[in-house]
Amino acid sequence: MLTRDFLQKADCGTSFGQIDEQLLLTPQQRAASLDDTLARRPDRSSVWIFGYGSLMWNPVFDAEEVCLATLSGWHRAFCLRLTAGRGTVNQPGRMLGLKPGGETTGLAYRLPEVTLREELELLWKREMLTGCYCPLWSELQCHNGRRLTALVFVTNQEHPLLEPDTCIHSVAPLIARASGPLGTNAQYLFALEQELNHHGMADENLTELACKVRELQQCPPSDSDA
């Protein structure tokens, strides 16, 4: 389980598992990415973070305000090959990202200004290990009617870990089997499903994927799978 203490002490090259050094961003590259993102901060307004995956059920940071929100123009997809964290090079899983099209419901978090840099540095250490995401400022529609601009991590469409096949029948077996230093890939999926249901924001495709993963976990592998 990812914790704040783990993130603060983690060695990016080893703590999450085996990561290709050619993909791993250096501390200087992460800092430059964060600086560039903050330079594009709209109107110097409060910084909100949009959580659509593990940031929903395990945000780690303390937010001053949280609200249900919808992001238009992007949809959830397990589209990134997962070789660290909850997968390995030899038994890769799938990591969640946002792909163009559709919409996504999630949680928006307002970060405290007084500790903003510290919180964002931890967030970059968590989300920007390999640069598989692109941080964007995007408008959200809160479920209370309010509109706000938040930082969203969408999938880097040019990243080498990007997988074009996101069909449930291709992705489910990978998630059902993968595990790593942070736990199993399936635990991630089930925790997200539970959190979405808790907030009345069930994702039909994600629910179908979770059902397929449970089905696969209950069935012992055949000889042809060995």
C-alpha distance (Angstrom), angle and dihedral (degrees) to the residues before:
residue distance angle dihedral
M1 . . .
L2 3.78 . .
T3 3.81 112.5 .
R4 3.78 135.1 177.1
D5 3.80 90.7 -111.5
F6 3.81 90.6 51.6
L7 3.81 91.5 51.5
Q8 3.78 93.4 47.8
K9 3.81 92.7 52.2
A10 3.81 99.9 32.7
D11 3.77 122.3 122.0
C12 3.80 102.2 -141.4
G13 3.79 92.4 -146.7
T14 3.81 97.1 54.2
S15 3.82 114.9 9.6
F16 3.81 95.6 73.8
G17 3.80 94.4 44.3
Q18 3.78 132.3 -98.5
I19 3.81 110.9 -16.5
D20 3.80 123.7 179.9
E21 3.80 105.6 -109.8
Q22 3.80 89.5 -139.8
L23 3.80 89.2 61.6
L24 3.81 98.8 40.7
L25 3.79 114.2 100.5
T26 3.80 116.0 -135.2
P27 3.82 119.9 -123.7
Q28 3.81 87.0 -107.0
Q29 3.80 92.0 53.9
R30 3.80 91.7 48.8
A31 3.81 91.1 49.1
A32 3.81 90.9 49.1
S33 3.81 90.3 50.5
L34 3.79 90.9 50.5
D35 3.81 92.2 47.2
D36 3.81 91.0 50.1
T37 3.80 91.7 48.9
L38 3.80 93.2 49.4
A39 3.80 90.1 48.0
R40 3.81 86.6 61.2
R41 3.81 92.7 49.0
P42 3.82 106.5 137.6
D43 3.80 114.9 -113.2
R44 3.81 91.4 -27.8
S45 3.80 86.6 -83.6
S46 3.82 125.7 155.7
V47 3.79 113.8 -60.4
W48 3.80 113.7 -116.2
I49 3.81 124.4 -174.5
F50 3.80 121.4 -151.8
G51 3.80 113.1 -141.2
Y52 3.79 117.9 -162.7
G53 3.82 101.4 153.1
S54 3.79 131.8 20.2
L55 3.81 89.8 -14.1
M56 3.81 85.1 72.4
W57 3.79 97.5 56.2
N58 3.80 99.7 23.6
P59 3.82 110.4 24.3
V60 3.84 94.0 157.6
F61 3.82 91.5 -162.8
D62 3.82 124.6 88.5
A63 3.79 111.8 -117.9
E64 3.79 126.4 -158.3
E65 3.80 91.7 -146.4
V66 3.81 136.4 12.9
C67 3.79 129.3 -167.5
L68 3.80 139.1 171.1
A69 3.80 110.1 -107.3
T70 3.80 144.8 172.5
L71 3.79 126.6 -137.5
S72 3.81 115.1 -155.3
G73 3.79 123.8 -150.8
W74 3.80 97.4 33.1
H75 3.82 135.7 75.2
R76 3.81 135.1 -165.9
A77 3.81 118.3 -99.3
F78 3.79 133.4 165.1
C79 3.77 88.8 -131.5
L80 3.82 106.1 139.3
R81 3.80 123.4 85.6
L82 3.81 106.2 -119.4
T83 3.80 113.6 -145.1
A84 3.82 99.6 152.9
G85 3.79 137.8 36.2
R86 3.81 98.2 25.0
G87 3.79 98.0 9.6
T88 3.80 141.1 38.6
V89 3.79 137.6 -139.6
N90 3.80 90.4 -105.9
Q91 3.82 94.5 44.0
P92 3.80 106.5 26.1
G93 3.78 122.3 -171.4
R94 3.77 130.9 -169.9
M95 3.79 128.1 -92.0
L96 3.78 123.9 -151.2
G97 3.77 122.7 -111.0
L98 3.78 141.2 155.3
K99 3.80 120.9 -101.1
P100 3.80 126.8 -169.3
G101 3.80 118.4 -84.2
G102 3.79 137.0 45.3
E103 3.79 123.0 29.4
T104 3.80 140.2 -79.6
T105 3.79 131.7 -146.2
G106 3.79 119.7 -148.5
L107 3.79 145.8 124.6
A108 3.80 127.3 -65.1
Y109 3.81 117.4 -150.2
R110 3.81 125.5 -162.5
L111 3.79 110.1 -146.8
P112 3.82 122.4 -144.7
E113 3.79 111.4 -103.7
V114 3.80 93.7 -141.9
T115 3.83 93.1 63.6
L116 3.81 97.6 25.9
R117 3.81 98.8 122.0
E118 3.80 93.0 47.1
E119 3.80 92.5 49.5
L120 3.79 93.3 46.9
E121 3.80 93.3 48.3
L122 3.82 88.8 56.2
L123 3.79 90.2 46.1
W124 3.83 91.0 52.1
K125 3.79 89.9 48.9
R126 3.79 87.9 54.0
E127 3.81 101.5 41.0
M128 3.80 104.7 25.6
L129 3.80 104.2 50.6
T130 3.79 92.8 122.6
G131 3.79 103.3 9.9
C132 3.79 92.5 -110.3
Y133 3.82 88.4 140.3
C134 3.78 131.6 58.0
P135 3.83 115.5 -145.1
L136 3.81 110.4 -134.1
W137 3.78 134.6 177.0
S138 3.80 105.7 -128.2
E139 3.79 136.8 169.7
L140 3.80 118.3 -108.3
Q141 3.78 129.7 -163.1
C142 3.80 108.3 -139.5
H143 3.78 117.1 -146.8
N144 3.80 89.7 -122.0
G145 3.82 89.2 63.3
R146 3.79 97.0 -100.4
R147 3.81 122.1 128.9
L148 3.78 121.3 -147.1
T149 3.79 140.9 163.7
A150 3.80 116.8 -115.8
L151 3.77 139.9 177.2
V152 3.81 110.4 -104.4
F153 3.81 127.9 -173.3
V154 3.81 107.0 -142.2
T155 3.79 126.3 180.0
N156 3.79 117.3 -82.7
Q157 3.80 99.9 -123.9
E158 3.82 91.9 -155.9
H159 3.81 97.6 49.8
P160 3.83 117.8 122.0
L161 3.82 91.4 -131.4
L162 3.80 91.9 59.5
E163 3.81 111.9 116.1
P164 3.83 118.7 -158.2
D165 3.81 95.2 -157.9
T166 3.81 109.2 79.5
C167 3.81 96.0 156.6
I168 3.81 111.6 141.8
H169 3.81 92.2 -126.3
S170 3.81 89.8 56.0
V171 3.80 98.3 40.9
A172 3.84 101.3 40.6
P173 3.84 96.7 66.1
L174 3.81 90.3 50.5
I175 3.81 93.4 50.7
A176 3.80 92.1 44.0
R177 3.82 92.5 58.0
A178 3.81 106.4 31.5
S179 3.80 125.2 100.8
G180 3.78 138.3 155.0
P181 3.83 144.7 161.4
L182 3.82 92.6 -50.4
G183 3.81 95.9 48.4
T184 3.78 135.1 -94.6
N185 3.77 127.6 -27.4
A186 3.81 89.2 -129.9
Q187 3.82 92.0 56.7
Y188 3.80 88.5 57.7
L189 3.79 91.8 51.4
F190 3.80 94.7 46.2
A191 3.83 92.9 46.8
L192 3.80 90.4 52.5
E193 3.80 92.0 47.3
Q194 3.81 90.1 51.7
E195 3.82 93.0 48.0
L196 3.79 93.0 49.7
N197 3.80 91.3 49.1
H198 3.81 90.1 48.0
H199 3.80 90.1 58.7
G200 3.81 94.3 41.5
M201 3.81 91.2 -111.7
A202 3.80 101.3 118.4
D203 3.81 114.0 175.7
E204 3.82 109.1 -143.6
N205 3.80 95.6 -153.0
L206 3.79 93.0 46.0
T207 3.81 91.4 48.5
E208 3.80 90.3 51.7
L209 3.80 90.2 49.3
A210 3.82 91.9 49.8
C211 3.82 90.8 50.8
K212 3.80 90.8 51.6
V213 3.82 91.9 49.0
R214 3.82 91.1 51.1
E215 3.78 89.7 49.3
L216 3.81 91.5 52.2
Q217 3.80 92.8 47.1
Q218 3.80 90.7 53.7
C219 3.81 92.9 51.3
P220 3.83 116.8 73.4
P221 3.82 113.0 -127.2
S222 3.79 115.9 -97.3
D223 3.79 123.4 -126.1
S224 3.79 89.1 -100.7
D225 3.83 89.8 61.0
A226 3.79 93.8 56.8
